[in-house]
Structure formats: structure tokens, C-alpha cells
Amino acid sequence: MRSSQGANLVVTALVVVTLDFLAPVFDYLPVPTLAAIVIVAGLGLFDVVVAMGLSVLLMVLGADAMDRHGRSNEESMRKNRRD
């Protein structure tokens, strides 16, 4: 479903007006509760499955980098150690 620019403007205006009237309510919310609301609202902005796949890819790349560079660093540390 496509939304027009007019619909986007209407939604933006409604959000601004709603936040203007509800801002005093948020003063009494604890910070962790407000953070949870923001996190839940933000989860809808991206595909969680893609993000999880990306995090797995980054972990694999990080482990590969540690394997390549970490071992040589450990070996050089052993060589410089006086036992």
C-alpha cells in the first residue's frame, strides 16, 4: 500500500499534536519504561530477521579476524616474555 504526501503530512500533524498533549504524561514515567516504549516502537522500523543475520555475520567476521591476527599477537607476546 502506498501513502501519498498528503497522508504523510496528516499523520505527522497528528503525531505532533498528540505528543504535545501527552508530553506531561511522559514526565511521570520512569526512564526504563519510556526506554521500553521507544525500543518496541523502533522494532517495527527494521526487519529483525535481517538484523539477526547481520549480527551473526559480524560475529563470524570478528572471530575470523581474531583467528588471523590474534594468534600472531599471542605468539609475539610469548617470544617477548622472559621465563
N, C-alpha and C positions, 0 to 999 in steps of 0.2 A: 504494500500500500504506500503510495506516495503522498506526501503532505506538501501543501503549497506554502509559499512565503507568507501569505495572509494567515494561515493556520498557525505557523510558527510564531508570528507576531502576537496572535491572540493568546497562545499558550505562554509565551514569555510575559505578557502583561498579567495574566492570571497568577503566574508564579511570583512575580514581583509584588502584586497586591496581597497575595496570601502570606508571603514572608513578612511583609510589612505589618500585617495584623497578628501573625503568630510569633514574631520575634520576642515579645515579652514572655511567652510561654517557654521558649528555649532558655531563658535566663535561669529558670529553676531546675532544669535538667542537669543531672550530674554529667561531667565530661565523658566518662566511659559510655554512658547511654547515648549521648549525642554522637560519639565516635562510631558506635554500632549502627546508628541510623545512617550515617554517611557511608559506612562500608557497605551496608546492604543496598543502599541506593546506587553505589558505584559498581556493584557486581553486575548490574544489568547493562553496563556500558561496554563490556567486552565479553568474548566467548571464553568461559572458564576452561573448557577442554583444550583450546589452543594455548591458553596461558600455562596450563599444567604441562603440556607437551614442550613448550618453550623452556620452562624451568627444568625439566628433565634433560633437555638438550644442553642447557647451560651447565648443569651439574656434570654431565658426561664430558663436555669440553674442559671444564675446570679440572676434573680428575685426570684427563689426558695431559693437560698442561703440567699438573703436579707430577705425573709419572715421567714426563720428559725432562723437566727442569729440577724437580725436587730431588731425584736420586743423585744427579751430578752435584748438587749443592751439598747433600749429605756426605758424599764421598770426599769432596774438597774439605769439608769440616773435619772429617776423620783424619785426613792427611795432615792438617794443621794442628791437630790435637797432640799434646805431649803426654804420653803414658809411661 
